[in-house]
Amino acid sequence: MANKTEEYKDYTKLEIEDKLRQLEEELFTLRVKIKAFKLDKPHRIKLTRRNIARLKTFLKQIELKENNGR
């Protein structure tokens, strides 16, 4: 399995924000499904939360680079 951080390194700020929005929507639907007992793979919630954290980290790194460039 490839390192997940390698996947996000080439993303632009807008791509990261878009992907982050998608993952947050996915997390919401997963939480709704688990409450309705319709989620077959509950570990996907944990994986989605980790991916959200990774994207937020990359977003913060980009913002810090932009601020240091001034």
TORLO-490147 format. One record per residue: chain; residue number from 1; x, y, z of N, C-alpha, C, O in turn; residue in one letter. Coordinates in steps of 0.2 Angstrom, whole numbers. Example, Ala and Ser with C-alpha at 12.3 -4.5 7.8 and 13.67 -1.06 7.14 Angstrom:
  kette   nr    n.x    n.y    n.z   ca.x   ca.y   ca.z    c.x    c.y    c.z    o.x    o.y    o.z  rest
      A    1     66    -28     39     62    -22     39     66    -16     39     71    -17     42     A
      A    2     64    -11     35     68     -5     36     64      0     39     67      6     40     S
//
This chain:
  kette   nr    n.x    n.y    n.z   ca.x   ca.y   ca.z    c.x    c.y    c.z    o.x    o.y    o.z  rest
      A    1      4     -6      0      0      0      0      4      6      0      9      7      4     M
      A    2      3     11     -4      7     17     -5      6     21      1      0     21      4     A
      A    3     11     26      2     10     30      8      5     36      6      5     38      0     N
      A    4      0     37     10     -6     41      9     -3     49      8     -6     52      4     K
      A    5      2     50     11      4     57     11      7     59      4      7     64      2     T
      A    6     10     54      1     13     55     -6      7     57    -11      8     60    -16     E
      A    7      1     54    -10     -4     56    -14     -6     63    -14     -8     66    -19     E
      A    8     -6     66     -8     -8     73     -8     -3     78     -9     -4     84     -9     Y
      A    9      4     76    -10      9     81    -10      9     86    -16     11     92    -16     K
      A   10      6     83    -22      6     87    -28     -1     91    -29     -2     94    -34     D
      A   11     -5     91    -24    -12     94    -24    -11    102    -23     -6    104    -19     Y
      A   12    -15    106    -26    -15    113    -25    -19    114    -19    -23    110    -17     T
      A   13    -19    121    -17    -23    123    -11    -31    121    -13    -34    119     -8     K
      A   14    -33    123    -19    -40    122    -20    -42    115    -21    -47    113    -19     L
      A   15    -37    111    -23    -39    104    -24    -39    101    -17    -43     96    -16     E
      A   16    -35    103    -12    -35    100     -6    -42    102     -2    -45     98      1     I
      A   17    -44    109     -3    -50    111      0    -56    107     -3    -61    106      1     E
      A   18    -56    106     -9    -61    102    -12    -61     95    -10    -67     92     -8     D
      A   19    -56     92    -10    -55     85     -7    -57     85      0    -61     80      3     K
      A   20    -56     90      4    -57     90     11    -65     91     12    -68     87     16     L
      A   21    -68     95      8    -75     95      8    -79     89      6    -84     87      9     R
      A   22    -76     85      1    -79     79      0    -78     74      5    -83     70      7     Q
      A   23    -72     73      8    -72     69     14    -76     70     20    -78     66     23     L
      A   24    -77     77     21    -81     79     27    -89     77     25    -92     74     30     E
      A   25    -91     77     19    -97     75     17    -98     67     18   -103     65     20     E
      A   26    -93     64     16    -93     57     16    -93     54     24    -96     50     25     E
      A   27    -89     58     28    -89     56     35    -96     57     38    -98     53     42     L
      A   28   -100     62     36   -106     64     38   -111     58     36   -115     55     40     F
      A   29   -111     56     30   -115     50     27   -113     44     31   -118     40     32     T
      A   30   -107     43     32   -105     37     36   -108     37     43   -110     31     45     L
      A   31   -108     42     46   -110     43     53   -118     42     53   -121     38     57     R
      A   32   -121     44     48   -128     43     47   -130     36     46   -134     33     49     V
      A   33   -126     32     42   -127     25     40   -126     21     46   -129     16     48     K
      A   34   -121     23     50   -119     19     56   -125     19     61   -126     14     65     I
      A   35   -128     25     62   -134     26     66   -140     22     64   -144     19     68     K
      A   36   -140     21     58   -146     17     55   -144     10     54   -148      6     51     A
      A   37   -138      8     56   -136      1     56   -135     -2     49   -137     -8     47     F
      A   38   -134      3     44   -133      1     37   -126      1     35   -124      1     29     K
      A   39   -121      2     39   -114      3     37   -111     -4     38   -110     -7     43     L
      A   40   -108     -7     32   -105    -13     32    -98    -13     35    -95    -18     38     D
      A   41    -94     -8     34    -87     -7     35    -86     -1     40    -85      4     38     K
      A   42    -87     -2     46    -87      4     51    -80      7     52    -79     12     54     P
      A   43    -75      3     50    -68      6     50    -67     11     45    -62     15     45     H
      A   44    -71     12     40    -71     18     35    -71     24     39    -68     29     36     R
      A   45    -75     25     44    -75     31     48    -68     33     50    -66     39     50     I
      A   46    -65     28     53    -58     30     56    -53     32     50    -49     37     51     K
      A   47    -54     28     44    -49     30     39    -51     37     36    -47     41     34     L
      A   48    -57     39     36    -60     45     33    -57     51     38    -55     56     35     T
      A   49    -58     50     44    -55     55     49    -48     56     48    -46     61     49     R
      A   50    -44     50     47    -37     51     46    -35     55     40    -31     59     40     R
      A   51    -39     53     35    -38     57     28    -39     64     29    -36     69     26     N
      A   52    -45     66     33    -46     73     34    -41     76     38    -39     82     36     I
      A   53    -38     73     43    -32     76     47    -26     77     42    -23     82     43     A
      A   54    -25     72     38    -19     73     33    -20     79     29    -15     83     28     R
      A   55    -26     80     26    -27     85     21    -27     92     25    -24     97     22     L
      A   56    -29     92     31    -29     98     35    -22    100     37    -20    106     37     K
      A   57    -18     95     38    -10     96     39     -7     99     33     -3    104     33     T
      A   58     -9     96     27     -6     99     21     -8    106     19     -4    110     17     F
      A   59    -14    107     21    -17    114     20    -14    119     24    -12    125     22     L
      A   60    -12    117     30     -9    122     35     -2    123     33      1    128     33     K
      A   61      2    118     30      8    118     28      9    123     22     13    127     21     Q
      A   62      4    123     17      3    127     12      2    135     14      6    139     12     I
      A   63     -2    135     19     -3    142     22      3    145     25      4    151     24     E
      A   64      6    141     29     13    143     32     18    145     27     21    150     28     L
      A   65     18    142     21     23    143     16     21    150     13     26    154     11     K
      A   66     15    151     12     13    157      9     14    163     13     16    168     11     E
      A   67     13    162     20     14    168     24     21    169     25     23    175     26     N
      A   68     26    164     25     33    165     26     36    168     19     41    171     20     N
      A   69     32    168     14     35    170      8     34    178      7     37    181      2     G
      A   70     30    181     11     29    188     11     35    192     13     35    198     13     R
//
